[in-house]
Amino acid sequence: MANLHPTEQTNKQLLASYCGIIFGGFGVHKFILGYAPEGFIMLVISLVGGTFSYGMTLLIMQIIGLIEGMIYLNKTPEQFVKTYIINRQGWF
């Protein structure tokens, strides 16, 4: 997976970044990067916790997704691939 074509690297980085900013509360950006356990954690916390806390945990997960999306955008494609594709850093 580390042998991605440069345009595929940029596309994956941009897609994960924008989804983190827009749909970050549901963990969509985690699923795009292949981090299914982390994505399910964010999804469950948002849906189940949001039900019992009047949406407060959804707001917290959305802020985390927003921060992660901005971090993804601020990395160069080489740094992004090294950090999130090769080293598989799941959070921040």
N, CA and C atoms as an extended XYZ file, in Angstrom:
276
Properties=species:S:1:pos:R:3:atomname:S:1:resname:S:1:resid:I:1 pbc="F F F"
N         0.811       -1.187        0.000 N   MET     1
C         0.000        0.000        0.000 CA  MET     1
C         0.861        1.259        0.000 C   MET     1
N         2.113        1.139        0.400 N   ALA     2
C         2.994        2.297        0.445 CA  ALA     2
C         3.448        2.714       -0.945 C   ALA     2
N         3.213        1.899       -1.957 N   ASN     3
C         3.620        2.214       -3.312 CA  ASN     3
C         2.512        2.917       -4.082 C   ASN     3
N         1.810        3.803       -3.440 N   LEU     4
C         0.749        4.545       -4.088 CA  LEU     4
C         1.336        5.523       -5.092 C   LEU     4
N         0.644        5.702       -6.180 N   HIS     5
C         1.020        6.694       -7.179 CA  HIS     5
C         0.860        8.076       -6.551 C   HIS     5
N         1.699        9.053       -6.927 N   PRO     6
C         1.605       10.385       -6.293 CA  PRO     6
C         0.218       11.018       -6.357 C   PRO     6
N        -0.517       10.827       -7.466 N   THR     7
C        -1.857       11.413       -7.519 CA  THR     7
C        -2.809       10.682       -6.587 C   THR     7
N        -2.611        9.363       -6.394 N   GLU     8
C        -3.438        8.610       -5.456 CA  GLU     8
C        -3.170        9.066       -4.024 C   GLU     8
N        -1.913        9.376       -3.725 N   GLN     9
C        -1.565        9.878       -2.396 CA  GLN     9
C        -2.287       11.188       -2.127 C   GLN     9
N        -2.220       12.094       -3.086 N   THR    10
C        -2.845       13.400       -2.919 CA  THR    10
C        -4.361       13.273       -2.834 C   THR    10
N        -4.939       12.405       -3.678 N   ASN    11
C        -6.395       12.222       -3.651 CA  ASN    11
C        -6.852       11.660       -2.314 C   ASN    11
N        -6.137       10.663       -1.801 N   LYS    12
C        -6.510       10.065       -0.519 CA  LYS    12
C        -6.343       11.067        0.614 C   LYS    12
N        -5.286       11.849        0.551 N   GLN    13
C        -5.048       12.860        1.581 CA  GLN    13
C        -6.148       13.915        1.553 C   GLN    13
N        -6.499       14.401        0.387 N   LEU    14
C        -7.537       15.430        0.288 CA  LEU    14
C        -8.904       14.883        0.672 C   LEU    14
N        -9.220       13.672        0.226 N   LEU    15
C       -10.518       13.084        0.558 CA  LEU    15
C       -10.651       12.868        2.066 C   LEU    15
N        -9.608       12.323        2.690 N   ALA    16
C        -9.632       12.112        4.142 CA  ALA    16
C        -9.699       13.446        4.885 C   ALA    16
N        -8.999       14.457        4.377 N   SER    17
C        -9.011       15.775        5.022 CA  SER    17
C       -10.388       16.409        4.987 C   SER    17
N       -10.994       16.439        3.804 N   TYR    18
C       -12.303       17.067        3.668 CA  TYR    18
C       -13.382       16.304        4.414 C   TYR    18
N       -13.303       14.975        4.383 N   CYS    19
C       -14.288       14.187        5.128 CA  CYS    19
C       -14.097       14.358        6.630 C   CYS    19
N       -12.848       14.537        7.079 N   GLY    20
C       -12.601       14.803        8.490 CA  GLY    20
C       -13.185       16.130        8.921 C   GLY    20
N       -13.092       17.124        8.052 N   ILE    21
C       -13.624       18.440        8.380 CA  ILE    21
C       -15.152       18.434        8.346 C   ILE    21
N       -15.738       17.786        7.335 N   ILE    22
C       -17.192       17.847        7.167 CA  ILE    22
C       -17.921       16.772        7.981 C   ILE    22
N       -17.458       15.510        7.870 N   PHE    23
C       -18.136       14.383        8.520 CA  PHE    23
C       -17.296       13.787        9.645 C   PHE    23
N       -16.437       14.563       10.241 N   GLY    24
C       -15.500       14.061       11.236 CA  GLY    24
C       -16.127       13.417       12.445 C   GLY    24
N       -17.296       13.859       12.808 N   GLY    25
C       -17.968       13.302       13.979 CA  GLY    25
C       -18.352       11.851       13.812 C   GLY    25
N       -18.490       11.404       12.577 N   PHE    26
C       -18.882       10.021       12.317 CA  PHE    26
C       -17.702        9.133       11.944 C   PHE    26
N       -16.495        9.667       11.901 N   GLY    27
C       -15.300        8.874       11.645 CA  GLY    27
C       -15.107        8.449       10.203 C   GLY    27
N       -15.728        9.133        9.266 N   VAL    28
C       -15.626        8.759        7.861 CA  VAL    28
C       -14.177        8.816        7.388 C   VAL    28
N       -13.423        9.801        7.829 N   HIS    29
C       -12.030        9.932        7.421 CA  HIS    29
C       -11.183        8.747        7.894 C   HIS    29
N       -11.547        8.167        9.026 N   LYS    30
C       -10.828        6.985        9.517 CA  LYS    30
C       -11.065        5.784        8.601 C   LYS    30
N       -12.305        5.615        8.146 N   PHE    31
C       -12.620        4.519        7.238 CA  PHE    31
C       -11.901        4.691        5.904 C   PHE    31
N       -11.761        5.919        5.429 N   ILE    32
C       -11.073        6.181        4.171 CA  ILE    32
C        -9.611        5.776        4.262 C   ILE    32
N        -8.996        6.018        5.412 N   LEU    33
C        -7.584        5.665        5.597 CA  LEU    33
C        -7.388        4.194        5.959 C   LEU    33
N        -8.468        3.463        6.165 N   GLY    34
C        -8.359        2.040        6.488 CA  GLY    34
C        -8.285        1.750        7.969 C   GLY    34
N        -8.639        2.703        8.796 N   TYR    35
C        -8.625        2.521       10.245 CA  TYR    35
C       -10.039        2.206       10.725 C   TYR    35
N       -10.498        0.994       10.445 N   ALA    36
C       -11.870        0.616       10.788 CA  ALA    36
C       -12.148        0.645       12.295 C   ALA    36
N       -11.266        0.105       13.156 N   PRO    37
C       -11.578        0.157       14.600 CA  PRO    37
C       -11.740        1.581       15.130 C   PRO    37
N       -10.846        2.483       14.704 N   GLU    38
C       -10.944        3.869       15.151 CA  GLU    38
C       -12.207        4.526       14.603 C   GLU    38
N       -12.559        4.200       13.357 N   GLY    39
C       -13.778        4.738       12.768 CA  GLY    39
C       -15.022        4.282       13.507 C   GLY    39
N       -15.063        2.981       13.859 N   PHE    40
C       -16.212        2.471       14.613 CA  PHE    40
C       -16.291        3.101       16.002 C   PHE    40
N       -15.147        3.335       16.630 N   ILE    41
C       -15.138        3.981       17.945 CA  ILE    41
C       -15.762        5.374       17.850 C   ILE    41
N       -15.341        6.146       16.843 N   MET    42
C       -15.899        7.492       16.689 CA  MET    42
C       -17.384        7.442       16.352 C   MET    42
N       -17.782        6.494       15.512 N   LEU    43
C       -19.183        6.379       15.119 CA  LEU    43
C       -20.066        6.009       16.304 C   LEU    43
N       -19.633        5.041       17.100 N   VAL    44
C       -20.429        4.600       18.249 CA  VAL    44
C       -20.507        5.700       19.309 C   VAL    44
N       -19.383        6.342       19.569 N   ILE    45
C       -19.406        7.429       20.554 CA  ILE    45
C       -20.342        8.544       20.102 C   ILE    45
N       -20.302        8.861       18.813 N   SER    46
C       -21.157        9.929       18.295 CA  SER    46
C       -22.630        9.568       18.374 C   SER    46
N       -22.985        8.364       17.936 N   LEU    47
C       -24.394        7.999       17.878 CA  LEU    47
C       -24.972        7.615       19.237 C   LEU    47
N       -24.303        6.705       19.917 N   VAL    48
C       -24.832        6.243       21.203 CA  VAL    48
C       -24.650        7.312       22.273 C   VAL    48
N       -23.445        7.850       22.357 N   GLY    49
C       -23.202        8.892       23.355 CA  GLY    49
C       -24.003       10.142       23.085 C   GLY    49
N       -24.186       10.477       21.800 N   GLY    50
C       -24.964       11.654       21.451 CA  GLY    50
C       -26.424       11.527       21.826 C   GLY    50
N       -26.915       10.309       21.809 N   THR    51
C       -28.303       10.077       22.201 CA  THR    51
C       -28.520       10.373       23.680 C   THR    51
N       -27.570        9.980       24.500 N   PHE    52
C       -27.720       10.143       25.941 CA  PHE    52
C       -27.205       11.478       26.469 C   PHE    52
N       -26.419       12.176       25.670 N   SER    53
C       -25.862       13.448       26.148 CA  SER    53
C       -26.387       14.647       25.358 C   SER    53
N       -27.523       14.457       24.681 N   TYR    54
C       -28.140       15.534       23.906 CA  TYR    54
C       -27.198       16.100       22.846 C   TYR    54
N       -26.386       15.229       22.240 N   GLY    55
C       -25.512       15.632       21.150 CA  GLY    55
C       -24.170       16.178       21.556 C   GLY    55
N       -23.872       16.194       22.842 N   MET    56
C       -22.603       16.768       23.291 CA  MET    56
C       -21.413       15.947       22.806 C   MET    56
N       -21.508       14.614       22.860 N   THR    57
C       -20.386       13.792       22.403 CA  THR    57
C       -20.233       13.868       20.886 C   THR    57
N       -21.329       14.052       20.160 N   LEU    58
C       -21.230       14.257       18.716 CA  LEU    58
C       -20.458       15.536       18.422 C   LEU    58
N       -20.705       16.569       19.175 N   LEU    59
C       -19.983       17.830       19.015 CA  LEU    59
C       -18.493       17.634       19.299 C   LEU    59
N       -18.176       16.881       20.339 N   ILE    60
C       -16.775       16.619       20.686 CA  ILE    60
C       -16.093       15.815       19.581 C   ILE    60
N       -16.774       14.790       19.060 N   MET    61
C       -16.205       13.989       17.968 CA  MET    61
C       -16.047       14.824       16.706 C   MET    61
N       -16.959       15.756       16.465 N   GLN    62
C       -16.846       16.628       15.300 CA  GLN    62
C       -15.631       17.540       15.428 C   GLN    62
N       -15.372       18.026       16.614 N   ILE    63
C       -14.189       18.866       16.834 CA  ILE    63
C       -12.918       18.050       16.618 C   ILE    63
N       -12.892       16.813       17.102 N   ILE    64
C       -11.731       15.943       16.885 CA  ILE    64
C       -11.535       15.685       15.393 C   ILE    64
N       -12.620       15.406       14.669 N   GLY    65
C       -12.525       15.199       13.225 CA  GLY    65
C       -12.044       16.440       12.501 C   GLY    65
N       -12.505       17.604       12.929 N   LEU    66
C       -12.072       18.866       12.335 CA  LEU    66
C       -10.572       19.066       12.531 C   LEU    66
N       -10.094       18.805       13.731 N   ILE    67
C        -8.662       18.944       14.016 CA  ILE    67
C        -7.851       17.968       13.184 C   ILE    67
N        -8.306       16.704       13.112 N   GLU    68
C        -7.581       15.713       12.324 CA  GLU    68
C        -7.589       16.075       10.842 C   GLU    68
N        -8.710       16.572       10.333 N   GLY    69
C        -8.770       16.988        8.935 CA  GLY    69
C        -7.793       18.119        8.633 C   GLY    69
N        -7.673       19.072        9.543 N   MET    70
C        -6.728       20.171        9.349 CA  MET    70
C        -5.287       19.675        9.429 C   MET    70
N        -5.030       18.710       10.306 N   ILE    71
C        -3.688       18.129       10.388 CA  ILE    71
C        -3.338       17.430        9.082 C   ILE    71
N        -4.292       16.663        8.521 N   TYR    72
C        -4.049       15.982        7.248 CA  TYR    72
C        -3.734       16.984        6.142 C   TYR    72
N        -4.446       18.105        6.114 N   LEU    73
C        -4.219       19.111        5.072 CA  LEU    73
C        -2.868       19.795        5.204 C   LEU    73
N        -2.371       19.926        6.416 N   ASN    74
C        -1.115       20.638        6.634 CA  ASN    74
C         0.124       19.786        6.412 C   ASN    74
N        -0.043       18.517        6.152 N   LYS    75
C         1.110       17.649        5.893 CA  LYS    75
C         1.392       17.591        4.400 C   LYS    75
N         2.666       17.472        4.058 N   THR    76
C         3.022       17.238        2.661 CA  THR    76
C         2.611       15.813        2.308 C   THR    76
N         2.435       15.516        1.024 N   PRO    77
C         2.067       14.139        0.655 CA  PRO    77
C         3.058       13.089        1.161 C   PRO    77
N         4.337       13.426        1.187 N   GLU    78
C         5.339       12.482        1.683 CA  GLU    78
C         5.175       12.236        3.180 C   GLU    78
N         4.956       13.308        3.942 N   GLN    79
C         4.738       13.168        5.381 CA  GLN    79
C         3.454       12.402        5.662 C   GLN    79
N         2.421       12.675        4.876 N   PHE    80
C         1.141       12.008        5.054 CA  PHE    80
C         1.279       10.499        4.847 C   PHE    80
N         1.938       10.107        3.761 N   VAL    81
C         2.107        8.675        3.474 CA  VAL    81
C         2.947        8.021        4.554 C   VAL    81
N         4.030        8.673        4.970 N   LYS    82
C         4.897        8.091        6.000 CA  LYS    82
C         4.153        7.940        7.326 C   LYS    82
N         3.388        8.942        7.704 N   THR    83
C         2.710        8.935        9.004 CA  THR    83
C         1.493        8.030        9.022 C   THR    83
N         0.613        8.144        8.031 N   TYR    84
C        -0.695        7.488        8.103 CA  TYR    84
C        -0.825        6.220        7.260 C   TYR    84
N         0.019        6.052        6.247 N   ILE    85
C        -0.056        4.850        5.421 CA  ILE    85
C         0.994        3.830        5.861 C   ILE    85
N         2.228        4.262        6.015 N   ILE    86
C         3.313        3.331        6.374 CA  ILE    86
C         3.324        3.049        7.878 C   ILE    86
N         3.376        4.093        8.710 N   ASN    87
C         3.469        3.907       10.165 CA  ASN    87
C         2.119        3.655       10.826 C   ASN    87
N         1.014        3.881       10.101 N   ARG    88
C        -0.340        3.599       10.589 CA  ARG    88
C        -0.658        4.274       11.919 C   ARG    88
N        -0.418        5.583       12.006 N   GLN    89
C        -0.757        6.348       13.210 CA  GLN    89
C        -2.257        6.589       13.212 C   GLN    89
N        -2.966        6.006       14.160 N   GLY    90
C        -4.421        6.034       14.168 CA  GLY    90
C        -5.047        7.329       14.656 C   GLY    90
N        -4.460        7.967       15.621 N   TRP    91
C        -5.064        9.174       16.206 CA  TRP    91
C        -4.113       10.337       16.088 C   TRP    91
N        -4.625       11.459       15.688 N   PHE    92
C        -3.884       12.713       15.513 CA  PHE    92
C        -2.580       12.440       14.826 C   PHE    92
